[in-house]
Amino acid sequence: MTGRIHILATLVLDRVYHVDALPGHDEKALASSYEETPGGPGAYIGSVVAGWGRQASLHCVLGRDAAGDLL
């Protein structure tokens, strides 16, 4: 197959906190690390299409805020 796949989907900023264990009832867990990565349906579909060896373009609307600037 040839041609580019155009993806029209949302892109979100995933905020991932890494903890050693999930807390129980009325317990707290401290995060050992934190990361922000692109996520959501657009990022997921794009990674699958790239895994197929196809070219893809993601088209989405980004907000004019800190998260939009990072994405």
Biopython code that builds the backbone (N, CA, C, O; Angstrom):
import numpy as np
from Bio.PDB.StructureBuilder import StructureBuilder

atoms = [
    (1, "MET", "N", (0.845, -1.193, 0.000)),
    (1, "MET", "CA", (0.000, 0.000, 0.000)),
    (1, "MET", "C", (0.881, 1.244, 0.000)),
    (1, "MET", "O", (1.988, 1.243, 0.539)),
    (2, "THR", "N", (0.377, 2.276, -0.602)),
    (2, "THR", "CA", (1.094, 3.540, -0.615)),
    (2, "THR", "C", (0.169, 4.622, -0.120)),
    (2, "THR", "O", (-1.028, 4.403, 0.070)),
    (3, "GLY", "N", (0.734, 5.787, 0.084)),
    (3, "GLY", "CA", (-0.058, 6.915, 0.539)),
    (3, "GLY", "C", (0.047, 7.112, 2.033)),
    (3, "GLY", "O", (0.395, 6.201, 2.783)),
    (4, "ARG", "N", (-0.257, 8.296, 2.433)),
    (4, "ARG", "CA", (-0.183, 8.687, 3.841)),
    (4, "ARG", "C", (-1.541, 8.500, 4.487)),
    (4, "ARG", "O", (-2.575, 8.752, 3.867)),
    (5, "ILE", "N", (-1.534, 8.063, 5.715)),
    (5, "ILE", "CA", (-2.773, 7.939, 6.492)),
    (5, "ILE", "C", (-2.933, 9.205, 7.318)),
    (5, "ILE", "O", (-2.026, 9.581, 8.060)),
    (6, "HIS", "N", (-4.074, 9.860, 7.197)),
    (6, "HIS", "CA", (-4.361, 11.072, 7.957)),
    (6, "HIS", "C", (-5.224, 10.701, 9.160)),
    (6, "HIS", "O", (-6.291, 10.104, 9.014)),
    (7, "ILE", "N", (-4.752, 11.060, 10.336)),
    (7, "ILE", "CA", (-5.446, 10.733, 11.584)),
    (7, "ILE", "C", (-6.082, 12.008, 12.125)),
    (7, "ILE", "O", (-5.388, 12.993, 12.378)),
    (8, "LEU", "N", (-7.390, 11.990, 12.300)),
    (8, "LEU", "CA", (-8.130, 13.102, 12.889)),
    (8, "LEU", "C", (-8.592, 12.635, 14.256)),
    (8, "LEU", "O", (-9.564, 11.888, 14.367)),
    (9, "ALA", "N", (-7.900, 13.072, 15.297)),
    (9, "ALA", "CA", (-8.213, 12.569, 16.631)),
    (9, "ALA", "C", (-7.696, 13.545, 17.680)),
    (9, "ALA", "O", (-6.960, 14.484, 17.377)),
    (10, "THR", "N", (-8.098, 13.298, 18.903)),
    (10, "THR", "CA", (-7.635, 14.136, 20.005)),
    (10, "THR", "C", (-6.239, 13.701, 20.435)),
    (10, "THR", "O", (-5.864, 12.535, 20.316)),
    (11, "LEU", "N", (-5.491, 14.662, 20.932)),
    (11, "LEU", "CA", (-4.177, 14.426, 21.505)),
    (11, "LEU", "C", (-4.217, 15.047, 22.897)),
    (11, "LEU", "O", (-4.621, 16.199, 23.051)),
    (12, "VAL", "N", (-3.810, 14.306, 23.890)),
    (12, "VAL", "CA", (-3.858, 14.802, 25.262)),
    (12, "VAL", "C", (-2.485, 14.648, 25.899)),
    (12, "VAL", "O", (-1.643, 13.894, 25.412)),
    (13, "LEU", "N", (-2.269, 15.365, 26.985)),
    (13, "LEU", "CA", (-1.037, 15.253, 27.745)),
    (13, "LEU", "C", (-1.271, 14.268, 28.881)),
    (13, "LEU", "O", (-2.032, 14.548, 29.807)),
    (14, "ASP", "N", (-0.613, 13.110, 28.806)),
    (14, "ASP", "CA", (-0.725, 12.121, 29.877)),
    (14, "ASP", "C", (0.258, 12.477, 30.982)),
    (14, "ASP", "O", (1.436, 12.724, 30.723)),
    (15, "ARG", "N", (-0.225, 12.501, 32.194)),
    (15, "ARG", "CA", (0.628, 12.743, 33.368)),
    (15, "ARG", "C", (0.723, 11.434, 34.123)),
    (15, "ARG", "O", (-0.265, 10.947, 34.674)),
    (16, "VAL", "N", (1.920, 10.867, 34.145)),
    (16, "VAL", "CA", (2.120, 9.536, 34.698)),
    (16, "VAL", "C", (2.969, 9.638, 35.960)),
    (16, "VAL", "O", (4.088, 10.151, 35.932)),
    (17, "TYR", "N", (2.419, 9.140, 37.068)),
    (17, "TYR", "CA", (3.132, 9.083, 38.336)),
    (17, "TYR", "C", (3.533, 7.637, 38.599)),
    (17, "TYR", "O", (2.696, 6.737, 38.538)),
    (18, "HIS", "N", (4.802, 7.416, 38.888)),
    (18, "HIS", "CA", (5.292, 6.066, 39.164)),
    (18, "HIS", "C", (5.340, 5.863, 40.681)),
    (18, "HIS", "O", (5.984, 6.628, 41.399)),
    (19, "VAL", "N", (4.662, 4.837, 41.150)),
    (19, "VAL", "CA", (4.644, 4.508, 42.580)),
    (19, "VAL", "C", (5.096, 3.061, 42.752)),
    (19, "VAL", "O", (4.958, 2.247, 41.839)),
    (20, "ASP", "N", (5.635, 2.746, 43.926)),
    (20, "ASP", "CA", (6.099, 1.381, 44.198)),
    (20, "ASP", "C", (4.936, 0.412, 44.353)),
    (20, "ASP", "O", (5.026, -0.748, 43.949)),
    (21, "ALA", "N", (3.836, 0.894, 44.945)),
    (21, "ALA", "CA", (2.655, 0.044, 45.143)),
    (21, "ALA", "C", (1.426, 0.933, 45.224)),
    (21, "ALA", "O", (1.509, 2.087, 45.645)),
    (22, "LEU", "N", (0.290, 0.392, 44.820)),
    (22, "LEU", "CA", (-0.950, 1.151, 44.928)),
    (22, "LEU", "C", (-1.354, 1.244, 46.389)),
    (22, "LEU", "O", (-1.230, 0.268, 47.130)),
    (23, "PRO", "N", (-1.833, 2.398, 46.807)),
    (23, "PRO", "CA", (-2.213, 2.550, 48.212)),
    (23, "PRO", "C", (-3.497, 1.796, 48.538)),
    (23, "PRO", "O", (-4.359, 1.609, 47.679)),
    (24, "GLY", "N", (-3.607, 1.375, 49.766)),
    (24, "GLY", "CA", (-4.827, 0.747, 50.260)),
    (24, "GLY", "C", (-5.801, 1.814, 50.721)),
    (24, "GLY", "O", (-5.575, 3.005, 50.506)),
    (25, "HIS", "N", (-6.873, 1.393, 51.349)),
    (25, "HIS", "CA", (-7.895, 2.312, 51.861)),
    (25, "HIS", "C", (-7.280, 3.256, 52.897)),
    (25, "HIS", "O", (-6.629, 2.809, 53.841)),
    (26, "ASP", "N", (-7.489, 4.549, 52.716)),
    (26, "ASP", "CA", (-6.989, 5.605, 53.606)),
    (26, "ASP", "C", (-5.466, 5.631, 53.706)),
    (26, "ASP", "O", (-4.929, 6.080, 54.719)),
    (27, "GLU", "N", (-4.770, 5.166, 52.692)),
    (27, "GLU", "CA", (-3.315, 5.230, 52.665)),
    (27, "GLU", "C", (-2.879, 6.196, 51.565)),
    (27, "GLU", "O", (-3.650, 6.518, 50.661)),
    (28, "LYS", "N", (-1.656, 6.642, 51.659)),
    (28, "LYS", "CA", (-1.083, 7.519, 50.639)),
    (28, "LYS", "C", (0.101, 6.806, 49.997)),
    (28, "LYS", "O", (0.766, 5.981, 50.624)),
    (29, "ALA", "N", (0.342, 7.134, 48.768)),
    (29, "ALA", "CA", (1.511, 6.597, 48.064)),
    (29, "ALA", "C", (2.331, 7.777, 47.563)),
    (29, "ALA", "O", (1.783, 8.747, 47.039)),
    (30, "LEU", "N", (3.631, 7.690, 47.726)),
    (30, "LEU", "CA", (4.527, 8.724, 47.223)),
    (30, "LEU", "C", (5.064, 8.291, 45.865)),
    (30, "LEU", "O", (5.464, 7.143, 45.669)),
    (31, "ALA", "N", (5.063, 9.223, 44.950)),
    (31, "ALA", "CA", (5.554, 8.929, 43.605)),
    (31, "ALA", "C", (7.077, 8.952, 43.602)),
    (31, "ALA", "O", (7.699, 9.857, 44.158)),
    (32, "SER", "N", (7.668, 7.944, 42.967)),
    (32, "SER", "CA", (9.119, 7.904, 42.853)),
    (32, "SER", "C", (9.594, 8.704, 41.640)),
    (32, "SER", "O", (10.740, 9.152, 41.601)),
    (33, "SER", "N", (8.720, 8.882, 40.655)),
    (33, "SER", "CA", (9.037, 9.711, 39.492)),
    (33, "SER", "C", (7.740, 10.134, 38.807)),
    (33, "SER", "O", (6.657, 9.639, 39.120)),
    (34, "TYR", "N", (7.883, 11.060, 37.867)),
    (34, "TYR", "CA", (6.744, 11.667, 37.188)),
    (34, "TYR", "C", (7.170, 11.978, 35.766)),
    (34, "TYR", "O", (8.308, 12.384, 35.532)),
    (35, "GLU", "N", (6.261, 11.790, 34.811)),
    (35, "GLU", "CA", (6.560, 12.172, 33.435)),
    (35, "GLU", "C", (5.300, 12.649, 32.730)),
    (35, "GLU", "O", (4.185, 12.259, 33.076)),
    (36, "GLU", "N", (5.501, 13.489, 31.751)),
    (36, "GLU", "CA", (4.405, 13.958, 30.901)),
    (36, "GLU", "C", (4.716, 13.522, 29.478)),
    (36, "GLU", "O", (5.792, 13.808, 28.953)),
    (37, "THR", "N", (3.777, 12.835, 28.863)),
    (37, "THR", "CA", (3.977, 12.331, 27.506)),
    (37, "THR", "C", (2.711, 12.550, 26.677)),
    (37, "THR", "O", (1.612, 12.601, 27.230)),
    (38, "PRO", "N", (2.852, 12.679, 25.367)),
    (38, "PRO", "CA", (1.668, 12.762, 24.515)),
    (38, "PRO", "C", (0.873, 11.464, 24.597)),
    (38, "PRO", "O", (1.448, 10.376, 24.602)),
    (39, "GLY", "N", (-0.427, 11.581, 24.659)),
    (39, "GLY", "CA", (-1.273, 10.393, 24.748)),
    (39, "GLY", "C", (-2.624, 10.647, 24.112)),
    (39, "GLY", "O", (-2.815, 11.620, 23.383)),
    (40, "GLY", "N", (-3.548, 9.762, 24.397)),
    (40, "GLY", "CA", (-4.880, 9.852, 23.835)),
    (40, "GLY", "C", (-4.987, 9.071, 22.543)),
    (40, "GLY", "O", (-4.009, 8.486, 22.078)),
    (41, "PRO", "N", (-6.183, 9.064, 21.962)),
    (41, "PRO", "CA", (-6.420, 8.268, 20.752)),
    (41, "PRO", "C", (-5.493, 8.615, 19.591)),
    (41, "PRO", "O", (-5.056, 7.718, 18.870)),
    (42, "GLY", "N", (-5.189, 9.876, 19.397)),
    (42, "GLY", "CA", (-4.335, 10.270, 18.274)),
    (42, "GLY", "C", (-2.932, 9.702, 18.387)),
    (42, "GLY", "O", (-2.381, 9.205, 17.404)),
    (43, "ALA", "N", (-2.353, 9.771, 19.566)),
    (43, "ALA", "CA", (-1.008, 9.233, 19.771)),
    (43, "ALA", "C", (-1.005, 7.713, 19.631)),
    (43, "ALA", "O", (-0.082, 7.143, 19.050)),
    (44, "TYR", "N", (-2.032, 7.061, 20.162)),
    (44, "TYR", "CA", (-2.115, 5.605, 20.094)),
    (44, "TYR", "C", (-2.251, 5.132, 18.642)),
    (44, "TYR", "O", (-1.526, 4.237, 18.208)),
    (45, "ILE", "N", (-3.162, 5.723, 17.910)),
    (45, "ILE", "CA", (-3.374, 5.322, 16.520)),
    (45, "ILE", "C", (-2.125, 5.620, 15.687)),
    (45, "ILE", "O", (-1.744, 4.823, 14.830)),
    (46, "GLY", "N", (-1.497, 6.757, 15.937)),
    (46, "GLY", "CA", (-0.274, 7.095, 15.211)),
    (46, "GLY", "C", (0.838, 6.093, 15.438)),
    (46, "GLY", "O", (1.550, 5.740, 14.498)),
    (47, "SER", "N", (1.002, 5.625, 16.671)),
    (47, "SER", "CA", (2.048, 4.643, 16.949)),
    (47, "SER", "C", (1.741, 3.302, 16.286)),
    (47, "SER", "O", (2.656, 2.611, 15.838)),
    (48, "VAL", "N", (0.463, 2.929, 16.220)),
    (48, "VAL", "CA", (0.090, 1.681, 15.540)),
    (48, "VAL", "C", (0.373, 1.784, 14.043)),
    (48, "VAL", "O", (0.934, 0.863, 13.449)),
    (49, "VAL", "N", (-0.010, 2.892, 13.441)),
    (49, "VAL", "CA", (0.210, 3.081, 12.001)),
    (49, "VAL", "C", (1.709, 3.076, 11.695)),
    (49, "VAL", "O", (2.136, 2.487, 10.702)),
    (50, "ALA", "N", (2.504, 3.726, 12.537)),
    (50, "ALA", "CA", (3.956, 3.724, 12.336)),
    (50, "ALA", "C", (4.518, 2.312, 12.471)),
    (50, "ALA", "O", (5.451, 1.940, 11.760)),
    (51, "GLY", "N", (3.951, 1.531, 13.384)),
    (51, "GLY", "CA", (4.374, 0.143, 13.545)),
    (51, "GLY", "C", (4.099, -0.695, 12.305)),
    (51, "GLY", "O", (4.781, -1.692, 12.069)),
    (52, "TRP", "N", (3.129, -0.313, 11.528)),
    (52, "TRP", "CA", (2.826, -0.990, 10.268)),
    (52, "TRP", "C", (3.787, -0.569, 9.162)),
    (52, "TRP", "O", (3.770, -1.126, 8.064)),
    (53, "GLY", "N", (4.633, 0.429, 9.468)),
    (53, "GLY", "CA", (5.554, 0.928, 8.455)),
    (53, "GLY", "C", (4.923, 1.940, 7.521)),
    (53, "GLY", "O", (5.464, 2.211, 6.449)),
    (54, "ARG", "N", (3.805, 2.497, 7.903)),
    (54, "ARG", "CA", (3.097, 3.473, 7.056)),
    (54, "ARG", "C", (3.401, 4.889, 7.526)),
    (54, "ARG", "O", (3.712, 5.107, 8.697)),
    (55, "GLN", "N", (3.312, 5.843, 6.618)),
    (55, "GLN", "CA", (3.452, 7.252, 6.964)),
    (55, "GLN", "C", (2.110, 7.762, 7.450)),
    (55, "GLN", "O", (1.062, 7.405, 6.912)),
    (56, "ALA", "N", (2.153, 8.607, 8.481)),
    (56, "ALA", "CA", (0.914, 9.135, 9.038)),
    (56, "ALA", "C", (1.070, 10.595, 9.399)),
    (56, "ALA", "O", (2.167, 11.059, 9.710)),
    (57, "SER", "N", (-0.031, 11.310, 9.355)),
    (57, "SER", "CA", (-0.106, 12.697, 9.808)),
    (57, "SER", "C", (-1.229, 12.790, 10.817)),
    (57, "SER", "O", (-2.334, 12.304, 10.576)),
    (58, "LEU", "N", (-0.945, 13.417, 11.954)),
    (58, "LEU", "CA", (-1.956, 13.625, 12.991)),
    (58, "LEU", "C", (-2.470, 15.047, 12.884)),
    (58, "LEU", "O", (-1.695, 16.004, 12.887)),
    (59, "HIS", "N", (-3.790, 15.178, 12.788)),
    (59, "HIS", "CA", (-4.428, 16.489, 12.711)),
    (59, "HIS", "C", (-5.319, 16.643, 13.939)),
    (59, "HIS", "O", (-6.238, 15.853, 14.155)),
    (60, "CYS", "N", (-5.036, 17.673, 14.743)),
    (60, "CYS", "CA", (-5.830, 17.893, 15.947)),
    (60, "CYS", "C", (-5.777, 19.378, 16.309)),
    (60, "CYS", "O", (-5.007, 20.148, 15.735)),
    (61, "VAL", "N", (-6.595, 19.747, 17.252)),
    (61, "VAL", "CA", (-6.619, 21.114, 17.755)),
    (61, "VAL", "C", (-5.966, 21.114, 19.129)),
    (61, "VAL", "O", (-6.309, 20.291, 19.977)),
    (62, "LEU", "N", (-5.025, 22.034, 19.357)),
    (62, "LEU", "CA", (-4.373, 22.143, 20.646)),
    (62, "LEU", "C", (-4.796, 23.436, 21.331)),
    (62, "LEU", "O", (-4.997, 24.462, 20.682)),
    (63, "GLY", "N", (-4.927, 23.371, 22.641)),
    (63, "GLY", "CA", (-5.294, 24.549, 23.399)),
    (63, "GLY", "C", (-4.113, 25.507, 23.537)),
    (63, "GLY", "O", (-2.957, 25.114, 23.382)),
    (64, "ARG", "N", (-4.417, 26.740, 23.823)),
    (64, "ARG", "CA", (-3.393, 27.746, 24.059)),
    (64, "ARG", "C", (-3.121, 27.827, 25.555)),
    (64, "ARG", "O", (-3.433, 28.821, 26.210)),
    (65, "ASP", "N", (-2.529, 26.750, 26.079)),
    (65, "ASP", "CA", (-2.203, 26.678, 27.495)),
    (65, "ASP", "C", (-0.905, 25.902, 27.654)),
    (65, "ASP", "O", (-0.266, 25.550, 26.663)),
    (66, "ALA", "N", (-0.512, 25.633, 28.893)),
    (66, "ALA", "CA", (0.767, 24.958, 29.150)),
    (66, "ALA", "C", (0.794, 23.564, 28.521)),
    (66, "ALA", "O", (1.806, 23.165, 27.945)),
    (67, "ALA", "N", (-0.308, 22.825, 28.626)),
    (67, "ALA", "CA", (-0.352, 21.478, 28.050)),
    (67, "ALA", "C", (-0.248, 21.544, 26.530)),
    (67, "ALA", "O", (0.473, 20.751, 25.925)),
    (68, "GLY", "N", (-0.953, 22.471, 25.915)),
    (68, "GLY", "CA", (-0.874, 22.630, 24.467)),
    (68, "GLY", "C", (0.519, 23.009, 24.008)),
    (68, "GLY", "O", (0.975, 22.555, 22.959)),
    (69, "ASP", "N", (1.204, 23.845, 24.791)),
    (69, "ASP", "CA", (2.575, 24.225, 24.450)),
    (69, "ASP", "C", (3.506, 23.029, 24.487)),
    (69, "ASP", "O", (4.376, 22.897, 23.627)),
    (70, "LEU", "N", (3.335, 22.146, 25.481)),
    (70, "LEU", "CA", (4.185, 20.956, 25.587)),
    (70, "LEU", "C", (3.928, 19.977, 24.448)),
    (70, "LEU", "O", (4.859, 19.356, 23.936)),
    (71, "LEU", "N", (2.664, 19.840, 24.051)),
    (71, "LEU", "CA", (2.345, 18.912, 22.975)),
    (71, "LEU", "C", (2.828, 19.438, 21.647)),
    (71, "LEU", "O", (2.645, 18.784, 20.620)),
]
sb = StructureBuilder()
sb.init_structure("model")
sb.init_model(0)
sb.init_chain("A")
sb.init_seg("    ")
for serial, (resi, resn, name, xyz) in enumerate(atoms, 1):
    if name == "N":
        sb.init_residue(resn, " ", resi, " ")
    sb.init_atom(name, np.array(xyz, "f"), 0.0, 1.0, " ", f" {name:<3s}", serial, name[0])
structure = sb.get_structure()
